[in-house]
Amino acid sequence: VQLQASGGGLVQAGASLRLSCVASGRPFSTYVLGWFRQAPGKEREFVACISRLGGSTDYSGSVKGRFTISRDNAKNTVYLQMNSLKPEDTAVYYCAADYGLALTTTIQTYDYWGQGTQVTVSS
């Protein structure tokens, strides 16, 4: 499986961005998808995840209510809509795929990773 993330950029605080991640390889609906991020000098952290058919989602407390994860299995794409961005959201954002059945926030569970896309939020 290959994952290609895009959509990052430099924005001001309060702005919105939508990240996309396109997958190729195994049928898209057979895996749980997640978004993670890593800020300079910090460990990679969970942001959001979505179930195979999109019926269930989970979010970290720091983004809940501002970010929305969604997926389009027909387009092999997962999205992360980010609203009300804050400077502390600045990080490289990664999409990841997990062949398990249940939603998971655990980084080690995910089997495949995209290359990351930079999001920078200025104050």
N, C-alpha and C positions, 0 to 999 in steps of 0.2 A: 504494500500500500504506500502510495506517495501522497503527501499532503502539501498543498501550496497555499500559504496565507498571504493576504494582501489587504490594502485599505488603510494602513497606518499613515501617520503624517504629523505635522506640527499644527496645533490648534491652540486657541486661547481658552482659559478656564470658562466653563459654562457651555462650551460648544459641544457638538455631537460628531461622532464618527461611526461608520459601520465597517467592521472587519468581515472579510469573507475568507473561507478556506475551502478549496476544491480538492476532492479526493479522487484518486484513480486506483484501480486494482480490484480488490474483492468488492462484491456488491455493497453499496453504501449503507443500506438499511440493516446490515448485519453487525454494526458496531455502535456503541455509545461514543459520543463525541464530547470533547471538553476544550475549554480555553483556559490557559494558564498565562502567567506573566512573571517577568523577572526584571526587577529594577537594579540599577547599578549597585554592586556591593551587597545585594540581598539574595536570598534563596528564591528559587522559583516557587510560585504560590498558585493555588487553585483560584479560578475566577468563576467559572460556570460550567455546567455540563447538561446534556440533553439525552434522553433515552432514544432507543433505536427508531421508534416511529414518531418521536417528538411529543409524546403525550405527557412526559414528566421532565421537569427541570430542577436544577439546584444551583444556588448562588452563594458566593462568599458574603459575609455580612457587610463587607466594605463596599460592595457594588449592588447589593439587593435594592431594588426600587429605581436604580439608574440604568442598569445594563439589562439587556434582553437577549437570550440565546434562542436561535431558531434554526431549523434545517429544512432543506428542500431535497428530499431523496431523489426526486426526478432529475435534479440538476447536480447531484452529488456534491452539494454545497452546504456548509454550516456557516451561520452568521453570528456576529456579536454586535448588536446595536448598543452604542455607548452614548448616553445622554448626560448632561450636566457634568461634564468632565472636570476633574480637579487636578492640580499639579501632582498630587500623590498617585494619580493613575499613570504617570509617566513610567514606561517600561517597554521591554520587548514582549510582545504578545505571541503566544504559541498555540496552535491548535493541535489536538491529539486524538487518537482513536484507540478504543478499548474493545476487544472482542468479548468481554464479559456480558452478562445479562442484566446486571443491575447498575444503576447510577453509582458513580464513585467519584470522590473528590481526591483520592489518593494518587499522587503523581506516579508512584511505582507501578500502579495497576495498568497504566496506559502503555500500549504496545508500540505505537507509531507516533512520530512527531513531525510537524512541519518545521520550516526553517525560521519562522518568526518574522514579525513585522513591527517596526518601531512606532510607538505612540508617544508623542511628546506634548505635554500640556503646559503652556506658559501661564503665569499668574498675571 
